[in-house]
Amino acid sequence: MNLVLMFFCVGVLLSPFYIFPSGLPQPSHFSLLLFCFTFFVFYIKLGSFKSNDLINGVVKYLLFFCLYILMVNVVYSLIWNEFSFLLDSVFYIFNFLIYTFVLMYFYWFGSRKYLLIVSFSILLIMFFLAALDIGRFDFGSRYNGFHNDPNQLAYWVVCILVIIAFSSKSFFINLISVAIGVYIVYETQSRSGLLGVLLILCGLLFQFKDVLFSGSVISKTVIVLLCVSIALIFTTLNFGVNSTTIREQSQYEDRLEGINVEYQAKKRGYYRPLEYPEYLIFGSGKGLENRFGSTVEIHSSWVAILFYYGFIGFLLFSVFVYKVFSLCNHYERFYLFAPFFFGISTYGLRTPIFWICLAIATALVFIRITEKGKV
């Protein structure tokens, strides 16, 4: 394992651990920053790397989107004399570098083996931490591990499952991963997380339909039943042996049944574009949320882009997403749709694991298209 890959792997392994307060760089950010720096020095700066039309055709739209974000936030920062507008731009620039360099590295030099080992290992670690109740319960009975809230942890699980789905060609490993993911998401009591995992499962069923309906269907059925049984056992019995919080299965059912759509929409800021339509063309910039009678940001990636950066920003981001999805086959689209669908109810575009997940998916799709060989 070379130095560049080592920094990347450490960054992924540290990604579920939020040590410092919200809004500050976390340990994984520093490792990923070192990955970007060493990749630039060893491959791009030294001329040992050359891009191609496939990469340029996708990355340029993300670059246009990030440059527009920077422009909008700089303008509002000058108007309001408030530097907090620039914080979101820093996140996007950092994530742009992560997406671009991870895409380049794994398209040309990466290895599925390392991707699978690292992503499955950290998922397994988080499973045991959740099962042993090691971590935080900052929202009652909802487990948020070392993230700031339960939905962040569930979002992280969905992104890791997408990485595993693209990296692994084993039906058994993918199914075991989904079973583990179901348990962790159940502990978070995240409704969007559950739907995200179901979308990934649908992708697996499409990808491995030949395996499921082959002559060995009995053995595969046994595997499916085994994995489902394990997930149900852990869910029902609450495997935690050092439980500090009483959690009952009915609480998740209450959350699923007690969804107040109008209340949730207002609470998450979904109505803000309707309440302040004057910002819908160029955007409001992200900062000074009290301008809109709120102290919190919009809890939706799609609504946030539309309101903070207007139709122009929304269009640029949509073109980038379309370019990625247009290269995927049907089951790959199911996988990628999971974090984007989750983004309806959470603002996850600043999270590096999302961009890592998207970059790896794009890289492996490029490899399949160009048939340059296996990673």
GISULFEN-V328574 format. One record per run of one state. SS is the DSSP state (helix for helix, strand for strand, loop for the rest). FROM is the first residue (numbers start at 1). TO is the last residue. If there is no record, write none. Layout:
BEGIN
SS_FROM_TO, SS_FROM_TO
END
This chain:
BEGIN
loop_1_2, helix_3_14, loop_15_16, strand_17_17, loop_18_26, helix_27_45, loop_46_52, helix_53_80, loop_81_84, helix_85_108, loop_109_111, helix_112_131, loop_132_135, strand_136_136, loop_137_138, strand_139_139, loop_140_141, strand_142_142, loop_143_144, strand_145_146, loop_147_149, helix_150_167, loop_168_170, helix_171_188, loop_189_190, helix_191_207, loop_208_208, helix_209_212, loop_213_216, helix_217_237, loop_238_248, helix_249_257, loop_258_260, helix_261_267, loop_268_271, helix_272_275, loop_276_276, helix_277_279, loop_280_288, helix_289_292, loop_293_300, helix_301_326, loop_327_329, helix_330_342, loop_343_351, helix_352_370, loop_371_375
END
